[in-house]
Amino acid sequence: MGQIKIELDSNGISEILRSEEAREIVAEKAQEVCSRAQSGGLEYGTDTIIGPHRAVARVYPASIHAYYSNLKNNTLLKALS
């Protein structure tokens, strides 16, 4: 078989990463992580933006109690797995 050469269009890839569909996908994944973290009864929130290079989502402690609990127990890190 012959070799196949693929050349990526960096402008096209960048457009896909900054699209509304990409934002929805990362928002959905962030919400899943948030739900797993909230199973302990603590308050966590999500935020999604379309940055200069790609769509970005974050999950953060929404209360001071959740903040300190996350520091002590790594709640958000455990919610990722």
N, C-alpha and C positions, 0 to 999 in steps of 0.2 A: 504494500500500500504506500501511496505517496504521503508526504508530510503535509499537514494542514497548517496554514499560518493564519492566525487570527489577529487582527489589528483592532484595538478598541478605540472608539471615538470618545476622547476624554470629555468633550462638551456634552455628548449624549449621556454618558455615565453621570456627570455632574447634574444634569437636568433631572435624571431619574432619582438621584439621592436627595434632591431638593423638592421633589414633587409632593403634592398633597397626599397621594397614595402612600408614599414613604412615611409621611408624618402620621397618617392613620395607623400604619403598621407598628411604628415605634410607640405610639400612644397606647395601643392595645396591649403591647408587651409590658409597658410600664404599669398599666392598670392591673395586669395579672400579678406582677411583683408586689404592687401595693396591696392587693387583696390578701396575698399570702402573709405579708408583714402585719396586716391589721388583724389577723386571726388571733393575736395575743391580746386584743382589746385596745391597742394603742392607735393613735391617729397618725396616719401618713397621707401625704398628698402627692399628686403628680403634676407635672408641667411639661408642655411640649412646645418647641419652637422650630422654625426652619432657619437654621444658621447659614452662614456664608458658604459652607461646603456641603452640609447634609442636614437632614432632619434629626433633631436631638430631643430625647425625653429624659426626665429625671424624676426620681422618687425621693421624697424628703420627709423627715419627721415634721408633722404639723403641730405638735405640741412640745412643750419643754420636757414633759415626762417621756414622750417618745424619743426625744433627742438623747436624753441621758440613758434611757434603756438601750438605745442603739449603740451608744458608746460602750456600755458594759457588756451587752450580749451579742453584738454584731447582727442585729435583727435583719437589716436590709441585705447584708451579705448572705445570710442564710436563706433569705427569701428568693435570692437569685437561683439557687440550686433546685 
